[in-house]
Amino acid sequence: MSILITGGAGYIGSHTLVELANANYDFIVYDNLSNSSQESLKRVEKIIGKSITFINGDIRDTQKLKEVFSSHTISSVIHFAGLKAVGQSVEQPLEYYDNNVLGTLKLLEVMKEFGCKKIVFSSSATVYGDPATTPILENFPVGGTTNPYGTSKYMIERILEDLYVSDNTFKIVILRYFNPVGAHKSGTIGEDPNGIPNNLMPFISQVAVGKREYLNIFGADYDTHDGTGVRDYIHVVDLAYGHVKAIDYINSKDSMKPLIVNLGTGIGYSVLDMVKAFEKASGKKVPYKIVDRRAGDIAICYSDPSFVKEILGWEAKKNLDDMCADSWKWQSNNPDGYIKIQGEE
């Protein structure tokens, strides 16, 4: 029995493979490599000391999914696959709805056909839209999203909840991520975006390593302590372990209503806080320019993580210094990401 990991070659997926292997779970990776590299899986293999079954496929490809479910015994699915940039989603909404929403529908149809009824879905704090207050609890209103990326995640949450109403043998955990950063302590896997990074930490890292001249800070006129946007940054290894706890929870229940939890630290840091912390960790200056606000962004977003601790027994263990030190180790060891170093096997 294996867990199917869609998007398993990506940033969060690859780190989750390590944590699943540490917990002795078997898994199969299904990924179309649209924003990831198969090299990440080779690096994970070295960390965990065993080979990974990888299938190059798109979640919108029903036939390919059926072949996977026919030829493997899939016990459950952790569903990471999706497009994930807030700004890009505003420019390309149709691609986001096609990939994220339609892709998930096709995955769920195949799961249902093959009697696979356990799924952990990677959702996002963007489903809360612009919250009236912070910290954010799971029972806050959702759906007032400010960009198509967040709307696609919200739509999928509703689809999953409606699926449970129609068939309560489904066991569903929805994980609302806050802002994952950092990298595995080995410095061999990390966040490696294609093209210009959309997330803050890889952009800061690329400036520090000399790959980019300066950081664009999108807006310094927000109602925050220094005018820049505040987010709940969580170490990707802590986040990855949350998926292990979610699978443990699903496997421990004969039946359950859909469980929705926040994965965050409960601490909000501004963009400038992150820049200063990274400069401290790396010993490098990070030049920046203040530019206009970015479409779809909000001022403040951080979690109240008390519910997830109570239900799953999970809490973030790593702090801001760990996040920055591990990001810097990854970036300085791999200035060009997963591009192979010449002469390397």
N, C-alpha and C positions, 0 to 999 in steps of 0.2 A: 504493500500500500504506500503510495507516494502522494505528496502535496504538489499540486501543479502551481508553479510560481510564474504568473504572467508578468512580463516586464522585469524578470529576474536578473537581467544583465545590467540594469540601471543602477543609479546611485544608492537608493534605499534598498532596492532588491538585492544587490550584491552583498551589502552588509548584513541583510537578514539571512542570506544563505549561510553565512558564517555562524550566526547565532542558532539557526535551526540545526546545523551539523553538530554544534556543541551540545545541543539537547537531544542528539541521536534521532532526529527526524530525517526520513528519506524524501527527496524532492526531485522534480523535473522542471527545468527552466524552459519557458516558452516566450520568445522575444523576437521582434522584427528588426532589432538593432537600429531603429530610426534615430534614437538619441542615446545610444550606448555602444559599447564595444565588446566583442567576444573576448578580447584580451582581459577584461575584468574577470571573466569566469576562469580563465587560466590562472590568474593571480589568486582567486578564491581557492582553486584546487590546491595550490601550494600551501595556503594557510590551513586548510582543513585536512590535507593529506589524502584526498581521494578524488576520483574523477566525477565530473558532473554530466548528467544527461541533458543535452541542450537540443532544442528544436527551434529552428528559425521559422517563425510564423507570426502572422498578424491575427489579432483577436477578431477582426472582421471577416476572417476566412473560415466560414462554417465548416467546409469540407475538411480543412486541415485540422481544425479542432476535433472533429469527429474521429479522424484517424488517430489522433493522440489518445482520446478516451477509449478507442477500440483496442489499441495496442498496449496500453498501460492501465494498471489498476489505480485510479485516482480517488483518494479518500476525501480530499478537500482542496480548496483553491485559495491561494492568497493573490489578490488581484491588484497589482501595481500598474499594469500597462495603461498608458494614457499620455496625452500631451499635457504639459504642466507649467507653461509660462503665462502669468497674468497679463502682461503687456501684449504679448503675441496673440493671446486669445481675443483681445479687443479688436485687433487688426484682422484676424482670421477666424471668426466665430464658427463658420460652417465646418471647417476642418476639425475644430474642437468638439462640436456636437457629433460629427460623423465618427471620429476616432473614439471618443470617450463614452458617449451615450449609446450610439449604435453598436459599437464594439462590445460593450458590456451586455447589451441585450442578446447579442449572438452567443456570447460566452454562457450566459444564464440559460438560454434555450438548449444548448448542447449539454450543460450540466444536468438540466432537468431530464432530458432524453436518456441520459446514462445513469440516472439515479444518484448523482453526486450532489449532496444537499448541504454541504458545509462550506461557507465562504467568509473570508476576512477581506474587507474592502478598505483600500487606502483612500480615505476622504480627506477633507481639508478644513481648516478653520475659516477658509473663505466662505463657507456656507452660512456663516453668521452675518455676512455683510459688514456693515459699519455698526458695531455694537453700541447700544445706548450707554452701557457702563462696562467697566472691566474690574476684576478678572471675569473671564467668560466661563459660565457653567453650561453643562450639556443641555439644560432645559431652556436656554435662551432661545428667542425666536430665530428661525432659519428661513432662508428663501429670499431675503432682501439683498441678494448678491449684487456686487458692483462690477462684475466682469464675467464673460462667458466661461472661463475656466471654473470659477466658483459655481456658476449656474449648472455646469455639466456635472459637477460633484453632487450638488443638491438634487438634481434630477435622478441621478443614480441611487442616492439614498432613498428617495421616494419609491423608485422602482423596486428596490430590495424590500422595503417595508410592505408594499402592495403584494409582492411575491409571497411574503410570509403569510399575509392575510388569506391568500388563495390556497396556500399549502403550508400548514404550520409544522410540517416535518423538516422544513428548512431551518438551519441554524446559522445565524448571521451575526457577525461582529463588524461594526463600522468604526474605524479609527480616524478621528479627526486630528490630523497632524497640524502642529504649529510650524515652526521654521527649522527644518533639519540643517545642521552644519557639522563640520568636523570630518573625521576619517578614521579608519581602523588604525590602531596604534602601531602596526607594522609599517605604515606609510606606503603600502603597496596597492591599496585600493582607496578610491576617494571620488569626489564629484568631478566629472570630466565633461562639461557641457560642449556640445557642438557649436562652433562659432562664438559669437559674443555672449558671455554669460548673462542670464536673466536674474540669477540669485546673487545676493550681496557677497557672501563669503568667497566663492570662486573668483569674483571680480577683484575683491581686495587682495586675494592671494596672487592673482596674475599681475597686479600692479607691484606688489612687494617683490616678486621674483623678476621684475623687469620686462615682462611680456606686454604690459600696457603702461601707457604714460601716466595716467591718472584715473581716479575713480569719479564717476558721475554720481552725485547725491541728488536724488530726485525730490526736491522740495526741502526748504529749511524754514518754512513758515507754518508748520503744523503746531497745534496746541499741545506741545510736549516740553520737557525740561530744557531741551536745546534746539527745538524747532524741527528736528528730523524725526522720521517715522520710528515708532517703537514696536518691537516684535518680541515674541517668545521664542528664542533660539534654543533648540534642543540638539544634543549630540546624537549623531546618526546611529551610533552603537546602542545608546539607550532606546532610541526609537525602534531599532531593529528588534531588540529584545521584547518590546511590547507586542510584536507579532507572535513571538513564541508563547507569551502568556495568553494571547488571544486564542491560539490553537489549543493550548492546554485547557483553557476554559470550555471551548466548544466540545472537546473530546470528553470532558467530565460531566456533560449534561445529556440526559436522555432527550429532553426537549427544552426549548428556551425561546423567549421572545427576542427580537433583534436587540442587540446590546450596542449602544452608542457611547463611546468614551473619547475624551480629549487626551491627546498625548502631547504634553508640554511640561515645562518646568515650573510655571507659575511666576516667573520673573520676566519683566520686560526690559529690554535693552534698546537704546536708540542706535541709529546708524553710526553716529559719531562715537558712542560708547564702544561699538564693535571695532571701529578703526583704531581707537586708542589701545584697546586690548590686543589687537593683532600686531600693532607696532611693538608692543611690549614683548609678545611671544616670539616675534621674528627678529627683533633688533633692526628692522627696516622701516624707513619712512614710507607712508602711504599718502602721496599727494592726492588732493581731491578738488573738484569744482562743484559748486552748487548750481544745479540746473532746474528747469521747471518740473513741477510735479508730474508723475507718470499716471496715465489714464488707469483708473480702476483701483488705485492705491487708497488706503485709509490711514488715519493718524496712529491709532493705538490698537494693538491686538495681542493680548496675552491670556493665558488659561488659568482656570482654577483646577488643579490636577487631583483634588481630594477624592473624587468619585472613582477614578481609575485605580487609585491606591486601595480603596475599600473593596472594589469588586474583583480586580485582577491581581491585586498585591504587587502592582508595578509602580515604581517611581524613578524619576531621573536621578542618576548617581553622579554624572559628570558636570563640572562647572564651566564657566566661561573660559578660564585659563586652559582647561583640557581641550575645549573646542578649538581654540586658536592655535594651541601648540600642535595638535594633531592635523589640523588643516595645513599648517605651515610645513610640517614634516612631509605630508603627501605632495604638496605643491613644489617644494624645493627638491624633493627626490624625483619628481615627475613634472618638470616645467611644461612639457608638451602633452601632459595627460598620458593616455594609454598608447601613444605612438611609440612603436618599438625603438629602443636605442640601437643604433647601428652595431651590428656584430653580436647582439644579444640573441640567445636562442629562445 
